[in-house]
């Protein structure tokens, strides 16, 4: 059974009307949607993460992977608890395991993180948190400095090169398992300005970043899942995966349902899209993207101008060869993003949808 597809302009028009309805009466619809999602997944067991042997592997004691979809590492030295890592398989439009959402590695779990990347055949890592905010460590740095090699357990990790985009970094990392002649290339996307439990200050920035990752995923052969992490691996990670998932659907001509996507994600990892502000922001970003605010050409121009300013090489954009959607695969030619929409009215509506909030800008990303 084929999923019905629609022209991009129709998707934008209907989604815009949906957002207007949700935003009416002080975001009443958004609030009701989000409240109804509150208990999703809360009855699912997370017993393995609660075990005494695994407690020190959790960055936050109350954020644990559900047992039914936790990522299992290989058992080391016949020790039964060495298969645990605070990471969950989550859907993203193609299967139940399109992504792995995980916490920012602790210093004591960096070797486990890289073992997971190797064993799951991961080729893309997306990091949507700064390493620190003021004195709080949000994620321990788990990759070596430029052109350096470090062993983390049995995995040799070499930072090969780094490029700078408008608001993010793209690092090429070479992996090799000890005594194994085969190398793997990992692309590490780092978006450091997204505040903990908040939303980015600029929707266009996140849309451009997400579109860049989306195109790269399209161009890759289907090997292993992409890893997405913030600090806890639920709020910002869930928001990013939801946005990318819905972009994939819209690019295929399929109507987006953000509430259903968040519900599905929460059945795989607790607290995905952690608060109302993030839930509204997904709608904000998807509407901005559908309206033509972040087409591939604009993304490339932004990366080019920024790279020139900073003396960095412009990151290359990947051209898509296909897309993933729903639980089925379909062939659908990409359509151009509509450019005939009244941008002023859209932006005015977005300002009504998204409440203002205080954001922080880390003074240093220490990349």
C-alpha positions, 0 to 999 in steps of 0.5 A, spaced: 500 500 500 502 506 497 502 512 502 499 518 498 503 524 496 502 531 496 505 537 492 510 541 497 506 547 496 499 543 499 503 541 505 506 548 506 499 550 506 496 545 510 501 545 515 501 553 516 493 552 517 495 547 523 500 551 526 495 557 526 490 553 529 495 550 535 497 557 536 491 560 537 489 562 544 496 563 547 498 556 544 492 552 547 493 547 542 500 546 542 499 545 550 494 540 549 498 536 545 504 536 549 500 535 555 497 528 552 504 526 550 506 526 558 505 519 560 507 516 553 512 510 555 512 511 562 510 504 564 516 501 560 521 498 564 528 500 564 531 495 569 538 494 566 540 501 567 537 501 574 542 496 576 547 497 581 553 495 576 550 500 571 549 506 575 555 510 574 555 509 567 549 514 567 550 521 566 543 523 569 540 517 574 533 519 572 534 518 564 535 511 562 534 507 556 528 502 556 530 495 556 526 493 549 530 498 545 537 499 548 543 498 544 547 492 547 554 492 546 558 486 546 560 482 552 567 483 554 571 478 558 565 474 560 562 480 564 555 480 564 554 488 565 559 490 559 554 490 554 550 496 557 551 503 555 546 509 556 543 509 548 537 507 545 535 505 538 529 510 535 525 511 529 526 516 524 522 514 518 525 508 515 525 503 521 525 502 528 533 503 528 534 509 524 538 513 529 541 511 536 540 517 541 545 517 547 547 521 552 554 525 552 559 520 553 562 521 560 570 520 561 569 513 564 564 511 558 568 514 552 571 507 550 564 504 550 561 510 546 566 508 540 565 501 541 558 502 540 560 506 534 564 501 531 559 495 533 553 498 530 557 500 523 555 508 525 558 513 520 555 519 522 555 522 529 551 529 531 552 532 537 547 538 539 550 540 545 556 544 548 561 541 552 560 545 558 555 551 560 559 555 565 562 550 570 557 544 568 560 539 564 555 537 559 559 532 555 566 530 556 570 531 549 571 524 546 575 525 540 582 527 540 585 534 537 586 535 530 591 530 527 592 526 533 591 519 534 588 516 541 586 509 543 579 508 547 579 501 549 580 497 543 578 502 538 584 507 535 581 514 533 584 519 529 582 526 528 583 527 520 580 534 518 575 539 521 571 544 517 567 550 519 560 551 517 556 557 519 554 555 526 557 548 526 563 544 525 564 538 521 570 533 523 572 527 519 575 521 524 578 515 522 576 509 526 580 502 526 580 496 531 586 494 534 589 489 530 584 490 524 587 493 518 580 496 516 579 503 517 572 507 517 571 514 516 566 517 521 563 524 520 562 528 526 557 534 526 558 539 532 552 544 533 555 547 540 550 553 541 544 549 542 542 551 550 541 545 555 533 544 555 532 550 551 532 552 543 537 555 538 536 562 538 535 562 530 531 557 527 534 558 520 541 556 523 538 549 526 534 548 519 540 549 515 544 544 520 539 539 519 538 539 512 546 538 511 545 532 515 539 530 512 542 530 505 549 527 507 544 521 510 541 520 503 547 520 500 550 514 504 549 507 503 544 504 508 549 501 513 548 503 520 544 508 524 546 515 525 548 517 532 545 523 535 547 526 542 546 532 547 547 531 554 542 527 556 540 524 549 533 526 550 531 534 549 535 536 544 536 530 541 529 528 540 528 535 537 533 534 532 531 527 530 523 529 530 525 535 525 530 531 521 524 525 520 519 530 518 523 534 513 524 527 510 517 526 510 516 532 507 521 532 502 517 525 499 511 529 499 508 526 505 504 530 510 508 531 517 505 529 523 509 532 529 505 529 535 505 522 532 513 522 531 514 525 538 509 519 541 513 514 537 520 517 539 517 517 546 516 509 546 523 508 544 527 513 549 524 517 555 522 525 555 524 525 547 523 533 546 523 535 553 519 541 554 513 545 550 518 550 548 522 545 544 515 542 541 513 548 539 520 550 536 520 543 531 513 546 528 517 553 527 523 550 524 519 545 519 514 551 517 520 555 516 524 550 512 517 548 508 517 556 506 523 556 503 528 559 508 533 553 508 534 550 501 540 547 499 543 553 495 542 558 501 545 553 505 551 552 501 552 560 500 551 561 508 557 555 509 561 559 503 561 566 506 562 563 513 568 559 511 571 565 507 570 569 513 574 564 517 579 562 512 576 555 513 574 550 507 567 550 505 564 544 507 561 540 501 554 538 501 552 531 499 546 530 493 541 526 495 540 519 492 533 517 495 530 518 502 526 514 507 519 515 510 514 512 514 515 504 515 515 504 507 520 506 501 517 510 496 520 513 489 518 520 489 522 526 485 524 532 490 520 538 488 523 545 489 521 548 495 516 554 494 518 561 493 512 564 492 509 564 499 508 571 503 514 571 507 512 577 512 506 573 514 509 567 515 514 570 519 509 574 523 505 567 525 512 564 527 513 570 532 506 569 535 507 561 535 514 561 539 514 565 545 520 569 547 525 566 551 532 567 554 538 564 551 545 563 552 551 564 548 557 560 550 563 564 550 567 558 548 566 552 545 573 549 546 572 545 540 
